[in-house]
Amino acid sequence: MKHFTKQLCLLLSFALLLPLFGCRAEIPNGQVADPMVSAQPGDAEKRTSDMQAVNLMAGVQAKDAEERASDAAFSQASANFAVGLLQGSADGTDNCVLSPYSAMVALAMTANGAQGETLAQMEAVLGLPIGTLNEYLHGCDMSSEVTAANAMWFRDTPDLVVKDAFLQANADYYGADAYRSSFDEQTVSEINDWVKTHTAGRIPSMLNNISPEIVLVLINALSFDAQWQEKYTESNAKDGEFNAADGTVQQATYLHSEESTYLDDGMATGFLKPYEGGRYSYLALLPNEDITMEEYLASLTGEKLLATIANASSESVQVTMPKLKTETTRELNEPLCAMGMPLAFSAGADFSGIADQGLCIDTVLQKTYLEVDENGTKAAAATAVMMKECAIEMTYSVFLNRPFVMGIYDNETQTFLFLGVINQVAE
């Protein structure tokens, strides 16, 4: 079953590892991109100096907020979310590299404006109450290998009055920028430039356009760049064949190494390969010969995945893995609905914590980039939650408990076969 290696190496390594990243880093131009670092006076003005958007955070000063260090509860919630998202997104024979961490942050920002059953469903999918999740995401600490940033764009319309509490929460916990913009081609350009900057150019374009019904776009951007603890030499790379999931045989360059952490969950075997510094590891699991990828993915749970890592053996393992470069674009609506938050996408959604008019999520879009070579791994992700105004569904009730008119109507001839008034029902 060698043809399963590529998909699972890509999927599971980032499905598991990205939720465990911290949150503090510097973006290349020196501006703070940390969701936990408060913006300094004047920073927002500098960032928007060449933009047409109006900065909504100009009068919002991030406050000191409670934070929690990552623990078993956060790790379990993150793993459950990662596996659920992967199971709902992987399809057929295409690669599917996701960033559960990026999706979690973008949805957590959105959930800060959710109320009632809408919030309850989002919390169930994210695995934690939003207040607690805010503190965990605020409390994680990122190393230099990772950069992250958050921003929101609101359509410039007098009907959309953004609530201060929503802006404050996202300033406090996520250091999010917020802009009011015209949502025209200029806005699309601004969003794409922002994403490109905060993904080290690996995701050059997030949106092609913004449809007229969209009034709010929330985005998390993430970039990962790490060297192997032990880099490959030229002698470690050899050409070979890769048996793809669609049945074709593809040419590949394979990297050979000896690793010291062996994984075996009974249905798959694999390894952990450390990056320089030891904080992050590349994870791969190869389903056994008699188990299909579909069967293996269906068997996964967050608990099982974490247990596989916790029970890893310190044994010598000969590893042969392909060099690769791949990009993924996925709409996450269906998997998120299947995971238990359909209300957020419906006209019955309650995001009254953002603004008073009815809002619901139109699309959750994620783009990722992954490159694995002799030196290490480069990866990036951007998740956009796009929201629109949703007319509140009216529920009508007709209770025939007093006199009423009745009829039997022929729809084809548009005639009444019977028509009358029912004034009483007693015989």
Secondary structure, 3 states (H helix, E strand, C coil): CHHHHHHHHHHHHHHHHHHHCCCCCECCCCCECCCCCCCCCCHHHHHCCCCCCEECCCCCCCCCCCCCCCCHHHHHHHHHHHHHHHHHHCCCCCCCCCCHHHHHHHHHHHHCCCCHHHHHHHHHHHCCCHHHHHHHHHHCCCCCCEEEEEEEEEECCCCCCCCHHHHHHHHHHHCCEEEEECCCHHHHHHHHHHHHHHCCCCCCCCCCCCCCCEEEEEEEEEEEEEEECCCCCHHHEEEEEEECCCCCEEEEEEEEEEECCEEECCCEEEEEEEECCCCCEEEEEEECCCCCHHHHHHHCCHHHHHHHHHCCECCCEEEEEECEEEEEEEECHHHHHHHCCHHHHCCCCCCCCCCCCCEEEEEEEEEEEEEECCCEEEEEEEEEEEEEECCCCCCCCCCCCCCEEEEEEECCCCEEEEEEEECCCCC
